[in-house]
Amino acid sequence: MNSRRTVLVAFGAALAGCAGLDGSQTATPESATPTGTTTRSDQRAETVTDQRTASDKRPDPPEGDAVRWTYQTNGPMTGQWPGYVTDRPVVRDGTVYAIGGTNDRGTPPQERMQPPRSQNVYAVGTDGTQQWRYAANKSVPVVAPAANGVYAIVGWNTRMLGIGQQLVRLENGELQWRTEPRDRYLSILGTADGTAIVSTHDDEINRDGESLFAVTSDNRNRFQRETGDIRKAVVQDGTVYAHEGPDRTSAFDTSDGTRCWSSPGSPLGDPPAHYGDSLYVRGETDSGEPTLAAIDESTGDSSWQYREGKATEDGFNVTGAVERDGTVYATEFGGRLVALQSADGTEQWRYPTADDTRGPPVVANDTVCVPVGKTTVHAVDRSAGERVWSHSFKRSLREMQTASNAVVCWTQGADAAGVHALSFDGDPMWRVIIQGTTTAPTVTESGTYIGTRSGYILKLGE
């Protein structure tokens, strides 16, 4: 039996492993399509830039009414290397940035390092036309668009430590500069005034021994300071709000790296969510009981704590929280959704799910959607706390996001992944089944974007 005191930081990992057949559009293997090719429902093959020969055999792209276009890269976008995860596509200012494919510029210095060949960064318009492709000389775990350019991390991965990892700056697909290599994992936490905010970390989560640094667009070091391991953060209004070490939330000034405050508790969300003047964290009482805590963004002081879990003596083992219109909706591992006043944490209602709730809720119009067990979503009325509808999938539910008119659900099984759009009333709008593994999707108002193991960037939607 899972301990309700277990710290849950990976919704996808916790829910993985349920296979089945959703029934929908599927990719047909063993067909030749030149890489650098965009395929649309009304225009089957618009060649943009050919980076391989037409004789190379590649699976056909996924098809169906919900596939707006497909862009073929020259290799897998995700999934073929155990323990190596590729970032989801990033969409900014009408451009989709994605990592994947391979090139011949570099191979890792040791066999155990991953991936086995250097990778590419692709910039593709939201209409499916290629803007540029950058062939890195190492793997590319992270890409982050910024003003007038793109930052990326390039380097190798031993599963325990980053090797030779560097921050690079790209403009129109051309390398502008790169920092000195470090034998650490690097993460781009965000940007501030065009400056990249970067952290170092490894597989041992400690409260010191790592660095937070900032590099301007012209490769000047703005600051560097010692920190604990930082893997996730949000950069907002001149401040980095970070999950530091195993169990601390910290704030740093983006201008000089000054530590503004540190507070006990792990921030919720990846990246952490920031609401007005509050952050929500997974905290503890003095006696060690887990709680949901609200902390003030200016001081790091706790505004209130909530600990009424399914069993009071076990506290509230929070798995996610979202704030909307003065109410905080929070899920607890043991199977409960609660609505709390954001001002003081006063409980408004409770909704029991009758199964584990291992991931965060999302607000969808007048309802709040919560993952239940491995394969089900419940939509609960935000005012009354009563179930409005539920929907079950045949594969594991990995993530939910919302668009203006839909809840978009990503499922993953042993055979395939699925992307499903449900209306706010729970009615299926569209779905696509993709053979093999995929990146997590990125949901925007212009469409849903995802990368596939078979080497495609897809735009999905009505």
N, C-alpha and C positions, 0 to 999 in steps of 0.2 A: 504494500500500500504506500502511495506517495505521501511523504510528510507535508503537512500544510504549512510547516515552517520553512520548507524548501524555498530558496530564492529562485524565482522564475524570471529569466532574462531573455529567453529565446522562444517566442510563441511558435515559430516554425519548427524548431527542434522538438519541442514538447508534443506537437501534434502530428509529426511525420509518421509515415509508415502504414497508412490505410489505403489499400489498392482496390480498384474496381473499374467498372465501365460506366461513364456518364452518358455516353452516346451522343455524338455530335460530329462536327467536321474534324477529320484527321488528316495528317500528312501522309502522302504516298511515297514510299522510299524508292531509291534507285532511278533517278531521272537527272538528266544533265541540264543545268542552268548556269550560265556564266556568272561569276561573282561580280559584285558591284552592280547588281541588277535590281530594279524596282519592278514589282509585279502588282498590277491593280486589277480590280474586277472588270473595268472597262477598257483596260489597255494592258495586254498580257505581258509584254516585255519591253520596257524602256531601258536601254543600256545606258548607264551613267559612266562608270569607269571599270574596265575589265582588268582584274588583277590576277586571273588565272586563265588557263586555256579552256575552251569549251568542251574539251574531251574529258575534263575532270568530272567524275560522277558525284552528284550531290542529291540528297533527298529533295523531292518536290516540296515547295512551301505549303504550309497549312492553308486550306481553302475554306470558303463559306461566306455567307452574307455578312458576317460580322468582321471579316478580315478586310480592312480598308486598303492596305498595301503591305507588301513584304519587301524587305531589302536584304539581299544575300551578301554576307561577308565571305571571307575566304577560310573560315574554320569555326569551330564551336564557340558559342558565346558563354557557355557555362557547363559544369557538371561532369566533365570527363576525368577530373583529377580529384581523388579522394581528399577531403579536407580543404579544398581550394574553392572559395566562393567568389564569384564575380559580382561586382556592383550592379544594381538595377540601372536601366537607362535613366539619364537625367535630362529633363526638358527645360529649356530656358530660351525666351525670346524667339520662338518659332524654330528652334533647332533641337534635335534629339542627339545627345552625346552617349555613346555606348562603347564598351570595352569588349574585345573579342577577336576571333580569328588568330592566326599566327603568321609569323614571317621568319625569314632566315637571318635576321640581324644578330641574334644571340641565343645561346643556350646556357643553362645554369652551370656553375662551376662544379657542382656535386650532383650525383645522380638522384639523391633523395629530395632535392629541391624541386619546387613546383612553380608554375607549370613547366613542361619540358622544352618549350620554345618561347621566344619573345612574342609579344602581342601588339595589337593595334588599337588606336583610338579612332572612332568613326564619328563624324558630324554629318547628320542627315536632316534635311528639312522636314517639317511636319507634313509636307506633301510627298515625302518619300524620295526626294532627289538628293544625291550626295553632294555635300559641300566640300568636304576634304577628308583625307585619311592620313593619320600619322603612324608610321611604323616605328615603334619603340625598340630599343635594343635589349629590353628585359620584359618581364611580365608587368602588367598594369592593374594593380588592385583597386585604384581609386581615381575618379575623375571628378572635377568640380569646376563648372563654368563660372567665370567672373567677368567684371567689366572689361570689354575689349579683348578678351582672351580666355584661356582655359588653363587651370592648374591640374596636374596629375601626379600621382605617385608611381614611380617605376622601380622595380627591384624584385628580388627573389624571396621565396618563402620556404622555410624548413619545417613548417607546421609548429615550431616552437619559437622561432625567431626570424625576423626579417634580415636579409643579407643584401648589402649594397643598395639599400633603398634611398631614393632621391626625390626631391620635389622638382618638377619641371614646369616651365611656362611655355604654352603654345599660343600662337596667334595665326589664324587662318591656316592651321595645320603645320606651321613651321616652328621648329624648336627655337626659342629665344635664349634660354639659359637653363642650367640645372645646378642644384646645390651639390655640395660634397656628399658622397655616399655614406650612409650610416648602417651599421649592423644592428638595426632595430626595426620593428614595425613602425611605419609612419601612417598617420591618419590626418586628412584635411578636415578640420572641425567646422570650417566655414570661412567666410571672407568678411573683411571690414574695410570699407573705402578702397576696394581693389587689392587689399593685402591678404595673403593667405595665412590663416592661423592653423598651425600644425602641431601635433603631439607625437611623442614616441611612447612605445609600450612593448611588452613581450607577453609570454604566456603565464608568467608569474605576476599576479596582481598585487602590487605593493603600494605603500603610501609615500614612497620617495624613490630616488634613483632614476627618474625619467625627466623629460624636458617638454616644455611648452615654448614654441618659438613662432615668430611672425616674420614673413618675407614679403617685401613690397613687389609691385609688378616689374620694377627695374632691378630686382635682385639685390636689394639692400636689406640687411637684417635690422628689423625694427626693435626686437628684443628677444632674449632667450632667458628662461628661468627654470629652476628645478621644480619638479612636481612629482606626484605619484603617477602610476599608469592612468592615462586618459584614453578611452576608446570611443566615447561618444560625448557630444556636447551640442549646444545650440549657441550661435552667435547672434546677439540681438542688441541694438541700441548701445553699441560700444562696450558690451560685456560678453565674456564667454562664460556660460553656465555649463559646468562640466561634471560628469561622473568621474570622480578621482579616487584611485585606489579601490579597495573592495567595497567600501560602504560610506562614501563621503560625497557630498555635493559642494562644489566650490565655484566661486565667481572670480574672474580675472578681468582687469581692464585691458581692452584691446590696443590701447595706445602705447603702454609701456610694460604690460605683463604684471602689474601690481596685483597681488592677491587681495581682493576686496573682503572676502569672508569665506569660511568653510563651516559646514554644518553636517551633523550626523545624518545618515540616510542616503539611499540611492535614488536618483531622479528617475521618474517613470517615463517610458517612451524611448524610441531610438529613431531620430534624435530626441532628446528630452523635450517635452512640451512646455511652453511658457505662456501663461495666461495673465494678461494685465500685470499686476504686481505680485503674482504668486507662481510658485513652482510646487508640484506635488511629488512627494518622495515616499519610498518604502522605508519606514522608520521602525523604532522600537521604543517600548516603555522602559522605565528604569529596571523593571524585573525581566526584561527580555522578550516581552510579548510583541509580535509584529503589529504595526499600525499603518494607516494612511495618514500622512502629515502634510500640512500646508506650510510652506516657509515663505517669508517675505523676501522678494528679490533684492531689496536694498540692503538688508542687514543679515539675511540668513537665519533670522530668528523664527522659531516655530509659532505660527498663528493659532493652530489647533491640531489636535490629533483625534483620529477615529479608530476604535479598536473592536467594535462589536461584530465579531465574525459569526460564522455558522454555529460554532460552539464558543461561548463567551470566553472560556478559559484559554482558548487557543489564540485569541486576538484576531486581527484582520489581516490575513496574508494576501495583500493586494497584488493583483496582476496587471492592472491598468486603470487609468483615470482620464477623463476628459471633461472639460468645463464648457458650459454653454448657457448663456442668459442667466447667470447668477447661480447655476446649479452644477454641482460636480457629480458625475456618474462614474462609479467605481466598481470594478469586478474583484471578487475574492476567489482564490483557488478552490475552496471547498464547495462553490456553487451558489454564489449570491451576487446580485447586482443591487447596489444601493444608490439612492439619490440624496445628496447632502447640500445644504446651503453653503455656498462658497465663502460667505462672510465669516461664519463661525463653526461650520461643520455639523450643524444641527441636522439630524436625519429627517427626511421627508417621507420616504417609503423604502421598503425592501421588496425585492423580487427573487424568490428561490428558483433556481434553474433545474434542480434534481440531478445535476451532473457537474463535473468540474468545469470551471470557467478559467481556462489557462491563458487567455489572451485579453487584450484591452477592448473596451467597447468603442463604438463609433456612433456619432449622432447623425441620424438620417431624417431630416425634416422634423416631424412631430414624434418620432420614435428614437429610441436608442437601441442599437443592435449589439448583441453580445454573443460570442462564440460559446457553444455548449457542447461538452464532450469533444470528440474528435471531428465530427462531420456536420454539425447542426448550428444554425444561427437562429436566435430568437429576437424578434422585434418587440420592444416594450414601450407602451405609451409613456411619454416623458412626464405627463401630468399625473396620471393615475397609478403608474407602476404596474399595469396589467398587460399581459401578452396580447399583441395584436395579430401576429402571424409567426410562423416558423417555417424553415426550409432546411432540408437535409441533402447532403451530397454523398456520392459514393466514394469519393477520395477525401483525404484529410484536408480540412480547412486550415490553410496556413496563414491567411491574412485577409482583412477587410479594409476597403477604402471607400470613400464616398465621392461622387460627382454631384452636379447640380440636380440630377434627376434619377440617380441610381446608386445602389450599393454594389460595388464591384468586389467579388470574392475570388481569391486565388486558391486553388486546390492542387494537391500533389499526391500522386500514388507511385507505385513501383513501375508502372508502365507508361504513365503520361501525366501531364499537368492540365488543369482546366482553368479558364477564366470565365466567370459567370456574372452577368449583370442582372440584378433584381430591381424592380421598381420599388418605390417607397411603400407600396401596398403589398410587396412580396411576390409580385408576378414576374416570371422569367421574361426578360427583354431580349437577351442574346447570350450565346455561349460559344466558346471555341475550345476544343480539346487538341492538345499539342503532344505528339509522341515524344517521349524522353523527358528530360529535365528542362527547366527554364530558370531564368532569373526571376526575382520578384517583379511584379508589374509596377509601372508608374502610371497613376491615374491623374489626368488633367482634364480641363474642360474641352480641349481639342481632341481628346481621344485617350486610349489606354495603350501603353507601349511596353513591350516585353522582348527579351532576347531568348533564343532557343539553342539547345545543344546541337541541333542540326545546322546552325550557322546563320539564322535569320533574325533580323529585327522586324517586329510586327507592329503595325498600328491596328487596334481593334476598336469597334464601336458600331453604332447603328448606321 
